[in-house]
Amino acid sequence: MFKTLKNAFKTPDVRKRLLYTLLLIVIFRLGCYITVPGVDIVTLNEAMTTEGIAGFINLISGGAFSRFSIFAMSITPYITASIVIQLLAMIIPSLERLTKEGGEEGKRKINKYTKIVTIILALVESIGIYLSYRNTGIFVDNGFLTGVLVIASLVGGTAFLMWLGEQIDTKGIGNGISMIIFVGIISGLPSTLVTIWNLVFTVVGFSTTGLITAIAIIIGAIILVAGVVFVQQAERRVPVQYSKRVVGRKMVGAQSTHIPLKLVMAGVMPVIFASSFMTFPAMILQIFVSDIATRGGFLGGLYKFSIATSSSQVGIGYSIANAIVYLLLILGFTFFYTYATFNPAEVSNNIKKNGGFIPGIRAGKPTTDYLSSIITKLTLFGGLFLALIAILPMLLRFTSLNVSFGGTSILIVVGVALETVQQLESRLVMRHYKGFLE
């Protein structure tokens, strides 16, 4: 990885993209410290809470929510909007055609619809946040103009982050939205290191128990990272044999190749989407029910169930039920994303058209069934791995082993880091061949 970065800074075009990405990241982090106009900073720290849905938003926003900054909502409305558009594409034929057959124009239209839904959801979420904290005293006054100013600032901050993500996509390195989430999460790493240090060196002096706990946490994090890297990089190679065929006026000889099938083709997006999906009911309930956090009954139970992913203040029953649904959602989104990006029937037809075959498998439907069987097994294993890593720290809250890091955070950070390094390497390869041809 360090060799890749060294080579990247030696290449002018790639260096320019890296520096541009770093500049946008700095802008994002500066914006996390710009408080929304109309907020009383003196009472902000006393009234602000980061439990439940607020904890998840605060995690991926890099602490912007706890400061009530213009980026307090982070990019969560865009994530939810992406889920909505992709689910609608499954039931609306016109959207499905745009997604599969629209080409570049179709992608632009889908992106446009996603942006519109993002702004609508950001407006709804910002209204909910304002109403939830209106009576806590953190605003200078509760007048109409103050509300409009707060809501406009929050919506504008999300729209600006969406624009930053697009700029990283087109002019920088990596996936823009994933990069923003990545930076938000790793911004909390220094405070985590300070917490681990304080476990060892307490106020009264050196703590042997704290040292053992700190070592256990570090070893656990290393094992998690190694496991995530292994699963993200692992692939099943399906051999494909091509017979001799005529291409133009030339006879091309037989050749062997393979189809690389990754364990987790969808990356970390199923975890991000499942987290947003789980916390969505709590977000809606906070808008319409001001005392939902202390209310009982069905609505109160639904709220506690929804926030169990990111809160330790709910009972173990809610956490177990939440973990089961969370696991099923991650599995569902993993299968959805995998089959959206890899169509066994289409791959089988392409192999057949080019005169190829998988050794021991007939061309046509048997090849499609064979590929579908492999994809199903790989996706099931990969989805279960993602789900177990994501829910394990949540269940460990109720044991004596209380971890200070989240599986979801590690999945996102490692996944985005690997994706960015791979994109960097591919750009270096492209640049190398371009220079050779010139």
DRENVO-333209 format. One record per residue: residue in three letters; x, y, z of N, C-alpha, C, O in turn. Coordinates in steps of 0.05 Angstrom, whole numbers, plus 5000, padded with zeros to 4 digits. Each point is the difference from the previous one (the first is absolute). Layout:
AlaXYZXYZXYZXYZ/...
***
This chain:
Met501749765000498350245000501750255000499550194986/Phe502749815031501750245001501550044974500550234992/Lys500249554994501350024974498150124980500850164983/Thr496649765019498050114982499750305004499850164981/Leu500149935044499850295006502550154990499750224990/Lys502649655013502550134991499950044970500750214990/Asn498549584996499850024971497850204991500350134980/Ala497649885036497850194993500950295001499350164983/Phe502349915038501050275002502150074979500650234996/Lys500549564992502050054978498650054973501250114982/Thr496349815016498450034975498450265002498350025017/Pro502250184966498750265001496949995001498850135017/Asp500049714965497150004998498849875026498150115011/Val503049674998499049875024500550175025498450015018/Arg504050124983500650175022498050235002499150075022/Lys500250044955498050225000497349915011498750145015/Arg500549614977497549895011500149955030498150065014/Leu504249844995500349955029499950265016498650025020/Leu502850184971500150265014497250134999499250135020/Tyr499449844958497350114998498149865020498350135013/Thr502049614989498449845019500650095029498150045016/Leu504449994990500850095027498950285006499250065023/Leu500850124957498950275004497049985007499150145018/Leu499449704968497149975005499649875027498050075014/Ile503749754994499849885027500450215022498650005020/Val503450184976500550215019497650195002499250085022/Ile499649984955497650175000497849875016498650135015/Phe501049614980498049855015500550015030498150055016/Arg504349914993500650005028499750285012499250035023/Leu501550184962499650275010497050065003499250125020/Gly499249784961497150055002498849865024497950095010/Cys503349694999499049865024500250175025498749945020/Tyr502950284980500350175023498550274997500250175017/Ile498349864961498450244996497249955011498549864988/Thr500950265034497449965013497850144985500450214988/Val497349665011497650114987499350275013499950025024/Pro499550194960499150265011497549975017498249844994/Gly501750305028497749995017500349815024498149975016/Val504249904986500549805022501550145022502050134996/Asp497149835029501350105023502249805008499449785011/Ile503150284984502249825004500449935030500949795007/Val498450405010500449965029498449765010501049845016/Thr496550144975498249795010500149754981498749805006/Leu502850224972500049784981501149745012498849794997/Asn503550235017501249765011498349875021500149755003/Glu498450405012498349895021497649864989499249795011/Ala499650324968497549894989500449784979498349834997/Met504050184989500449824978500549715009501649965019/Thr497149854969500449725006500749854974499150074979/Thr502649735024500849844977499249715004501549824992/Glu496250135020499049735002498049954978498850184988/Gly500849565006498049924980500850094972502349984992/Ile495650124994500450094972502150224999501650024980/Ala498550155040502050215001502849895001501950124989/Gly498549655024502649885002501049914973502450034994/Phe495849854990500849904973500850244982502049994986/Ile496350225015500550234983502650145009501650084983/Asn498949935044502450135010502549844992502150114996/Leu497649625002502249834993501050064972502450054996/Ile495849944984500850034972500450304993501150064978/Ser498050125039500550294994502550105013500650244997/Gly500949595017502550085012499650195024501650195004/Gly496349775011499450175023498650264994499650175017/Ala499649864957498650254992497350035013499150225006/Phe499549554999497450025012500150105029498450165008/Ser503649745007500250095028500750295002499550135020/Arg501749994959500650294999497850164987500150244999/Phe497849624991497850124986501150184977499250234997/Ser502649664987501250154979498249994975498049865000/Ile502950284979498550004975500049724986498349944983/Phe503649895025500249734990498949805020500749764999/Ala497550325019499049835021498649754990500249795012/Met498450234965498649774989501849834983499249784991/Ser503350315004501949864983498749934973498550164989/Ile502049605001499149924974497749795002499349874980/Thr499650105045498049795004497550044982498949804991/Pro500150455004497750024981500649894972498349884987/Tyr504250155004500849894974500049705000499149874981/Ile501850015041500149715002497149894999499449814986/Thr498850325030497249915001498750044972498549834991/Ala502150394996498950064973500949784980498549924983/Ser504050005019501149794982498549745005499349864981/Ile500150075044498449765006497250034987499149814988/Val499750425016497250044989500049974970498249864989/Ile503750264997500049994971500549724990498849914981/Gln503049945032500749734991497749815006499649814985/Leu498950235037497749845005497750064981498649824991/Leu501150445002498050074981500649894972498249944985/Ala504450045009500849894974499149714997499949904977/Met499749965045499149724999497049984993499249784991/Ile499350435014497149984997498950184978497749974991/Ile503950235001499250194978501549934975502450044999/Pro496349864980501349914976501850224987502149944990/Ser496950315009501550214987502750055014502050054987/Leu497949955040502550035015501949764996502450044999/Glu496449735000501749764995501450014973502349924998/Arg496350184982501250034973502250205001502149964988/Leu497550265026502150205003502549895013502250064992/Thr497349785029502349885015501649804983502450005001/Lys496249834984501349784986500850074972502149914990/Glu496350254996500450044971500450304993500350064976/Gly499650115043500150294994502850104993500250224988/Gly501949635018502750104994500750245017499150035023/Glu502650154966500850245014497750195005499850125021/Glu498449914959497750175003498249905023499050155016/Gly500749584985498449895021501250045028498650065019/Lys504049924982501450055026499650295009499650065023/Arg500550134957499650285007497250055011499650155019/Lys498449724969497350045009499649875027498750125018/Ile502449644986499849885027501350175021499050035022/Asn503350084971501550185019498350255006500050095023/Lys498650014957498350245004497749935019499450165018/Tyr499349614977497849925018501049965028498650075020/Thr503849814983501149955027500550265014499650035024/Lys501450184962500550265012497450135009499950115022/Ile498049864962497450125007498949875026499250145018/Val500949594983499149865023501850065025499050025022/Thr503650024973501850085022499250265012499950025025/Ile499550184959499250265011497449985015499750135021/Ile498449714969497449975014500549865027498950095020/Leu502649704980500649865025501650175020499650005024/Ala502350164965501650185017498250215013500350075023/Leu497750034961498150195011498449885023499650125021/Val499449634974498449875021501749945025499150055022/Glu503449864974501749935022500850255016500150005024/Ser500550224961500850255014497750115017500450115021/Ile497149874968497750095015499749835026499550105021/Gly501049644976499849825023502150075021499450005024/Ile503150054967502150085019499350265014500450025024/Tyr498650174961499450265012497749975021500250115022/Leu497849734971497749975019500949845024499050055023/Ser502949764974500949845022501650165020499849945024/Tyr501750264967501750155018499050295005501450165012/Arg496249904978499050275003499550085029500550235008/Asn498749585008499350065028502449945019499650005025/Thr502849954965502349945017501550255008501849995017/Gly497650244970501450255006502550054985501450195005/Ile499249644975502550044985499750224978502050094989/Phe495649995005499550214980499650275015499050025022/Val501950194964499850275011497150075007499450115021/Asp498849824960497150035005498649784984501249884982/Asn496250085023498549804986498150124979497949894993/Gly503050344996498350144980500149864973501649824996/Phe496650264987499749884973502650054983500949814987/Leu500250435014502350064984502549845009501649914983/Thr498650045043502249835010499749724990502049874992/Gly495650035008499549734990500749974970501249814992/Val498050404993500649994971503050014996501049864982/Leu500450315033502950024998501449745006501949924986/Val497349955036501249755008499549784979501949864992/Ile495650124999499349794980501550054974501049814988/Ala499050445003501450074975503049945002501249904980/Ser500050155043502949955003500649704999501949924988/Leu496449925025500449715000499649884972501649834992/Val496350264995499549904972502350094982500949844983/Gly499950415020502250104983502649855005501549954981/Gly499049975044502449855007500049734987502149914989/Thr495649955011499849744987500450034970501349834988/Ala497450375000500350044971502950064993501049914979/Phe500450245038502850064994501749755002501949964984/Leu497549865036501549755002499549824976501849864990/Met495750155000499449854976501750104976500949844984/Trp499450425014501650124979503049925004501449944981/Leu499550075044502849925005500549714991502049944989/Gly496049885017500349734992500249974969501649844990/Glu496850324996500149994971502750104989501149894981/Gln500050315032502650114992502249795004501949984984/Ile498049875038502049805005499749784979502049894991/Asp495550045002499649794980501250084973501349834987/Thr498350425005500850084973502950104998501449964980/Lys499550185041502750134999502049895021502350084999/Gly496749755019501849905021500549704998499949894978/Ile500649995045500649715002498049885019499550105022/Gly499349674969498149865018497150084995499450184985/Asn498949675029497150064999499450235019500649985024/Gly498350234966499650255016498449965025500850095021/Ile496849794976498349965024501349825020500050065024/Ser501249724967501449825019502350145013500649955024/Met500850224961502350145011499250195023501450035020/Ile496350114976499050185021499449845025500650095023/Ile498049684974499449845023502649895013500250005025/Phe501749924959502649905009501450215017500949945022/Val499350304968501350225015498650065026501250055020/Gly496149954979498550055024500549805022500250075023/Ile500149684969500549795020502850015011500449995025/Ile501650034958502850005009500750265015502050005014/Ser496350204984500650255016499749955030501150155016/Gly497549634991499749935028502249825010500049935024/Leu501950004959502249825008501850125022500749865018/Pro500150404980501650115022498849985027501349935020/Ser496050134982498749985026499949715010500149955024/Thr499649864957500149725008502749925011500149855020/Leu502050244967502749955010500450125028501349885017/Val497750364987500250135027498549835020500949975023/Thr496749934970498549835018501549755008500149925023/Ile501249954957501649765006502450075018500749855018/Trp500550384977502350095016499150045029501449935019/Asn496250194985499050065026499249745015499950005025/Leu499649784960499549755013502549905014499949885022/Val502450174966502549905011501150195022500849915021/Phe499250344972501050205019497750165012499250214988/Thr499749705034497750135012501050235018502450065002/Val495650075011500650235018501849915023501750155010/Val497949605000501549905023502649874992501549925018/Gly499050054956502549884991499649784980497949984988/Phe504249855009500049784981497949795008499949935024/Ser498649974957498049805005500649744984499950014975/Thr500649775039500649754986497549904986500149904978/Thr497650125036497449924987499550164975499149894980/Gly501450375022499650174977501849934977499250014976/Leu503349915030501949914980499049754985500249994976/Ile498849825040499049754988497650064982499749894978/Thr498550295032497750084984500850144974498949944979/Ala503050245024501050144976501249814979499550034976/Ile502149785034501249804982497949844986500249944976/Ala497849985040497849844989498550154978499249894979/Ile500450375026498650174980501650024975498949984978/Ile503750075025501750034976500249744984499850014976/Ile500549775039500249744986497349944985500049904978/Gly497850165036497449964988499750164974498949914980/Ala502050355021499850174977501749904977499250004977/Ile503249905030501849894979498849764987500149974975/Ile498749855041498749764989497750074982499649894978/Leu498850315031497750094984501050114973498949944979/Val503150235022501050134976501149784981499550014976/Ala502049805035501149794983497849834988500249934976/Gly497750015039497849854989498550154978499349884980/Val500350385025498650164979501750014975498949984978/Val503750075025501850014976499949744985499849994975/Phe500349785040500049744987497449954984500149924977/Val497750145036497449964986499650194977499049924979/Gln501950335024499650204978501849934976499250054978/Gln503149835027501949944978499749724989500849954977/Ala497949875038499749724991498249994975498150164998/Glu502549654984498449974976500049714991501949865004/Arg496050064983499849744988500450044970498550154987/Arg503449715001500650024972498849774984500849775003/Val497250304981498649804984501549984972500050204986/Pro501149575008501549984974498250014976497849895001/Val503050244978498550024975501949934977502250114998/Gln497049714984501649924978498750104974497649964995/Tyr504050184988499050104974501349834978502449964999/Ser495949954982501049854977501050194978499750245002/Lys501549644978500950164977497750144986497949874996/Arg502450384996497950144986501250214982502350085003/Val496150014978500950204981499150285010497750055005/Val504350134997499550275007501050184978502450034996/Gly495750084988500750164977501149814978498649824991/Arg503950215002501349834980502049815013501549864986/Lys498650145040502049845014498749775016497850025009/Met503749774993499249775017501350035027502549995003/Val495850045017501050025028500149735013498049864999/Gly504350075012500349735012498549975026499050195012/Ala500849564997498649945025501650135023502450015000/Gln496150075020501250135023498449945026497649944998/Ser503850075024498749955026500150255017502050155000/Thr495949905013499850245018498349925024499349775003/His499950425013498349945023498250245006500750234993/Ile497149725021498250215010500550035030499549815015/Pro501650424994500550045029497450085014498850204994/Leu500349635025497650065015500850055029500949815014/Lys498750434995500750075028498049905020497649954993/Leu503350015032498249915021497950215006497649935003/Val503250324997498150225006500250204977501550195002/Met497049764977500050194977498950275007500750204988/Ala497449805031498750255007501750185018499250235005/Gly503049675005501750165018498650065026498749825011/Val501650424999498850075026497350144998498850075020/Met500349974956497550154996497649865014498350145011/Pro501549594989497849875015499950075029497850045012/Val504549995001500150085028499150285004498450065019/Ile502550124964499250285002497050034995498650155015/Phe500449724965497150014994498349885022498050115007/Ala502949665003498549875022499950185025498050015013/Ser504250124993500150185024498150234996498550075019/Ser501450054957498250224995497149905001498350145010/Phe501249634979497349894999499049945029497750065006/Met504049845011499249935027499450265017498249995016/Thr503350224979499650245016497950194988499350205013/Phe499749734963498050184987497450035017499050225002/Pro499849565009497650035016500350195024498350165005/Ala504149835008500550185023500150294991499050185013/Met502149864963500250274989497250124995499550235006/Ile498749604982497350094994498450055026498650195002/Leu501749625017498550035026500850255015498450125013/Gln504249954985500950245014498750264989499750195015/Ile499649804960498750234987497250055011499250225005/Phe499349564998497150025006499449975030497950085009/Val503949795006499549955028502450125016502249895000/Ser497350335014502250145014501149845023502450025005/Asp495949835010501049855023500349714995499649835017/Ile501150104958500149724992502149845016499749765004/Ala502550385005502149865014499149895027501149805010/Thr496950325002499049915026497249874999498949925020/Arg500050064956497349894997500149704999501949884991/Gly496049995019499749714999498249924977499550164981/Gly499349605020498249914979501449924975502549964999/Phe496050014979501149914975502050194988502149924991/Leu497250345009501850204989502650025015502250024989/Gly497649975038502450015016501849754996502450024998/Gly496349754999501549754995501350014972502349914997/Leu496250204984501250024973502450185000502049954986/Tyr497850275029502350195001502449865013502350034990/Lys497349835032502249875014501249784982502549964999/Phe495849904987500949794981501750124978502149894992/Ser497150354998501450134978502750105008501950004984/Ile498450105041502550135009501949805013502250075007/Ala497049674995501749805014502649964986501949905012/Thr498250164962502549974985502250175011502449925000/Ser496950325009502050205008499750105029501350195008/Ser497049685008499550095027500449775020499149774994/Ser502150295028500349805021497950045023500249875020/Gln497950314976498050075020497549844998498150055015/Val501749764966497649834997500549735011502349925004/Gly495649935001500249735011501349804981500150054976/Ile500849725035501349804984498049874980500849914979/Gly496650095028498049894982499850164975499949884978/Tyr500150395024499950174976502649964984499949994975/Ser502449985038502549974986500149744984501050004978/Ile498049785034500049744986498250014976500749914979/Ala496850205025498250024978501150184978499849944976/Asn501550285032501250194981502249864985500350034975/Ala501449815039502249864988499149804979501249984978/Ile496649885027498949804981499050144975500749924978/Val497850305025499050154977502350134985500050004975/Tyr501950105040502450134988501549804982500950064978/Leu499449695033501449794985498549934974501249984979/Leu496250005023498449934977500150234979500149944976/Leu499950315033500150224982502750014985500150054976/Ile502149905039502649994987500249784979501050044978/Leu497949735029499949784981498450074975500849954978/Gly496950185027498250074978501350214982500049974975/Phe501350235036501350214984502549894986500650084978/Thr500749725035502349884987499249854975501350034979/Phe496649815023498949864976499050194979500549964976/Phe498150255033498950204981502250134984499850024976/Tyr502350075038502250144987501649814982500950084978/Thr499549685031501549804984498749944974501250014979/Tyr496249935022498649944975499450244983499449984976/Ala500850265036499750254984502550054984499850134979/Thr502549785031502550054986501049764984501650034981/Phe497449735025500949764986497549844992498749885018/Asn500850104956497749854990501049744988501250014978/Pro498449765035501049754990499049934971501649904984/Ala495950175010498949944973501550174979500649904979/Glu499950355027501450184981502949914996501049994978/Val500349935044502849904998500149744984501849964983/Ser496249875022499949744985499650054970501349874984/Asn497050315009499550074972502450114986500749944978/Asn500850245037502450114989502249794995501450014980/Ile498849805038501949784997499349844975501849924985/Lys495650025013499149834977500450154973500949874981/Lys498550395018500450154976502850014990500650014976/Asn501349995043502850024994501349724996502549974999/Gly495949825000501049734996501449895023501849834997/Gly497450255027501349895024498249815015497649984995/Phe503649895025498549815017501649955026502450035000/Ile496149905020501349935026500549704998498149844996/Pro504350075008500749714998498149835017499750045024/Gly499049764963498249825014497250095002498349865011/Ile501150394979497350125002499150064971501450134985/Arg496149795009498950074974499550304998499550145019/Ala500749964956499450294996497050055002498449814997/Gly500950445009497250075002499049995028501350105019/Lys496349784985498750005026501649855021500250095023/Pro501149684971501749875021502250185010500749995024/Thr500550174958502050195009498850225018501250075021/Thr496550024972498650205017499449895027500450135021/Asp498649624980499449875026502549965016500050035025/Tyr502249894962502549965014501150255012500850015023/Leu499150214962501050265010498250105022500950115020/Ser496449854977498150095021500549855026499950115022/Ser500749634976500649845024502550105014500050025025/Ile502150044960502450105012499650275013500850055023/Ile497850134963499450275010498449995026500650145019/Thr497449684982498349975023501749925025499650115021/Lys502149694975501749905022502050215010500350055024/Leu501050094956501950205008498650235014501050105020/Thr496849994969498550235012499049935028500050175017/Leu499049594986499049925027502250015020499650105022/Phe502749794972502350005018500950295006500450085023/Gly500050074955500950285003498050175016500850165017/Gly496649804977497950165014499949935030499750175017/Leu500649574989500049915029502450125014499850085023/Phe502549924963502450115013499650305006500650095022/Leu498450064958499550285005498050055023500550175017/Ala497449664984497950045020501149935028499550155019/Leu502149644983501149925026501950215011500050065024/Ile501750044958501950215009498650255009500850135018/Ala496949934968498550245006498549985027499850205015/Ile499149564991498349985024501549915024498950035023/Leu503449854974501549895024500650215021499449955023/Pro501750294970500550205021497450095013500150075024/Met497749934962497450095011499149805022499050095021/Leu501449654974499249815020501949985023499349945023/Leu503350134973502049995021499750235020501350005021/Arg496950194973499550225020498949895026500450115021/Phe498249664977498649895023501649785014499049845016/Thr503650144977501849815013502250165015500050244999/Ser501749615015502250145014502150104981501650185007/Leu498449724968502050094980498750224984498549944981/Asn502050305026498850234986502150134981501950135009/Val497849824965501950104981499550304994497850105002/Ser504450044992499850294995499950064971500150244992/Phe499849564991499950054971497649854988499149815012/Gly500050284966497649884987500849844976501750094984/Gly497049685012500549834977499250154975501449984979/Thr496450165021499150154977502150214992500550034976/Ser500650115043502050204994502549874986501050114981/Ile499949665030502349874988499449904972501750024982/Leu495949875014499249914973500150234980501049974978/Ile497950265030499950234982502850104995500750054977/Val500949995044502650124997501849824983501350104981/Val498849645025501849824985499049974971501650004981/Gly495849975016498949974973500550244982500949974977/Val498750285034500550244984503050034995500850084978/Ala500949855042502950024996501049824977501650084983/Leu497449675017500749814979499150094973501449984980/Glu496150125019498950094975501650244989500550014976/Thr500350175041501550234992502849934990500950104979/Val500449715035502749914991499849864973501750044983/Gln496249805013499749864975499550194977501149974978/Gln497350245027499550204980502650164994500550074977/Leu501149985043502550144997501949834983501350114982/Glu498849635023501849824985499149994971501650004982/Ser495749995013499049984973500650254984500649994976/Arg499350245038500750264986503050014993500850104980/Leu500849795038502949994995500649824976501750064983/Val496949715015500349824977499150144974501449984980/Met496350155021499050144977502050224991500650034976/Arg500450115043502050224994502549884988501250124982/His499749655028502449864990499649934971501850054984/Tyr496049835009499549914972499650244982500850004977/Lys497950215034499650244984502650134992500550084978/Gly501349945043502750114994501649834981501550104984/Phe498149635018501449824982499150044971501649994981/Leu495750045015498950044973500850264989500350034975/Glu499950175042500850274990502950014992501050214991/
***
